[in-house]
Amino acid sequence: MIKILGHHISTLSITLALYETLIFMCVLYSFIFIMSFFFNIPVPEKLSMVILLALTATIAAGSLGLYNQRLFGDFKEFIWRIALTLPLILLAVLFVSFAYGEITATDQSPFYLAAAFGIPAALLLVVLGRGICFRIPGIKAFRRRILVLGTGEMADRLAALETSQPYRHYEIIGFVALGDDPAPLGEKWRVFDRNCIETRHDLLKICADHNINEVIFAASERRRANSSTFGLPVWDLLECRLMGIHVAEYASFWERETGRIDLDHLRPGWLIFSEGFRNSSRRMIAKRFFDVITALLLVILSLPVLVAAAIAVKLSSPGPVFYRQERVGVNGKPFNLIKFRSMPIDAEKNGPVWGTVKDKRATGVGSLLRRTRIDEIPQVFNVLRGDMSFIGPRPERPVFVEELSRELDFYGERHAVRPGISGWAQINYPYGASVADAKQKLSYDLYYIKNGSLFLDIIILFQTFRVVLWPEGSKEKAGAVVR
């Protein structure tokens, strides 16, 4: 389970979630004990209930973005966000406590009181804990130590990636030049000369001397290992593997650390032979069951919002309440996507165009529906009909699919699965309105198609609440990568 978690969520986020769940448990149990001691309130002896409420608080916090890696480098933003999300986390805990009491016919009032006082106290401890954690100088000692083979373009990208991730869980110790690769990585990085691995066992000695945990192959091309070119040291890499040092190639490392696939260096062979693409019948049945249940729940919970939005659209401008637009679905099959109408009926009288950051064609009500994502809710009927999944790549219009297929390699591969209302790209990248944005989103879509699972769908579903609550993925925030 930890391995599956770590593939989609950073190790630091997982560690913080476990640690803060323990904080919630201890604080809630302490407040229950205090109430029973000072106020003579009978307290149910159910540690399982305390664990359930603590997990609820952690899941609510994660859904609202409090374990987003971007917040690890901005402590002030974290404090501001935790203050805004406190009522929602408390509401989630109280709701679970109430539901549990109704199902089991037990008095949950002690847990209500414990939650009302305990959750704010626990979140205060969380703030203090994170403030201390991210200021410990020795936290680098817990990072995985990386040695990169290669000093070319891919190595440059790995160096830039490390610089852009202040709270990463790895550290690049150095680069080893191979073949004709240049070594322009700058003074910050240690670059070993290609002669340092001229003979067998040299690479293993470097790894031992520098306590290396993982070796990444990032040379510009594969070369045979021989004394004249100093290419890929196959036997040394084998020895590293036998000694317990993990060996990975650039594409796999990039995928693991960024949650997306690097399209600039993507080879079809890597997609063919790497792990993933587990579209078994069991997976398809589980996903369809998840889609139907989630869609029905969303319809029931959002019914008052749907009615209010329909009335507002009808009164705001002439035309139908719903807007049907042709989109490309699984295996390239077209279907009509259903949304609340957010523009006048003649908005595209001059033909389809890309949406802009602040689309002036939208009506006042339509602009509000877009910002809050309410205009997307009617797509649950597409899910129930089987045209879409709840989680998957966003469906695009045929005219843009044709254009993007010409511009971007592998774009057609995103139609291997049903499109979705929300997706891995939607929670990690803002609204896209250009070919460049479509390329970035494609890198996330291919990651989802390759690594899709029911567990990943659940992660995306919870993180969708964060995107709706915080406008990181909206049109107004285009350009800022969330992940």
Secondary structure, DSSP 8 states (H G I E B T S, - for coil): -HHHHHHHS-HHHHHHHHHHHHHHHHHHHHHHHHHHHHS-------HHHHHHHHHHHHHHHHHTTTT-GGGGG-HHHHHHHHHHHHHHHHHHHHHHHHHHHHHHT---HHHHHHHHHHHHHHHHHHHHHHHHHTT-GGGGGGSEEEEEE--SHHHHHHHHHHHH-TT-SEEEEEEE--TT------TTS-EE-GGGGSSTTHHHHHHHHTT--EEEE--SS-----TTTT---HHHHHHHHHTT-EEEEHHHHHHHHHSS--GGG--HHHHHHSS-----HHHHHHHHHHHHHHHHHHHHHTHHHHHHHHHHHHHHSSS-SEEEEEEE-GGG-EEEEEEE--S-TTTTTT------TT-TTS-HHHHHHHHHTGGGGGGHHHHHHTS-EEES-----HHHHHHHHHHSTTGGGGGGS--EEE-HHHHHS----SHHHHHHHHHHHHHHHHH--HHHHHHHHHHHHHHHHSTTSSGGGTT----
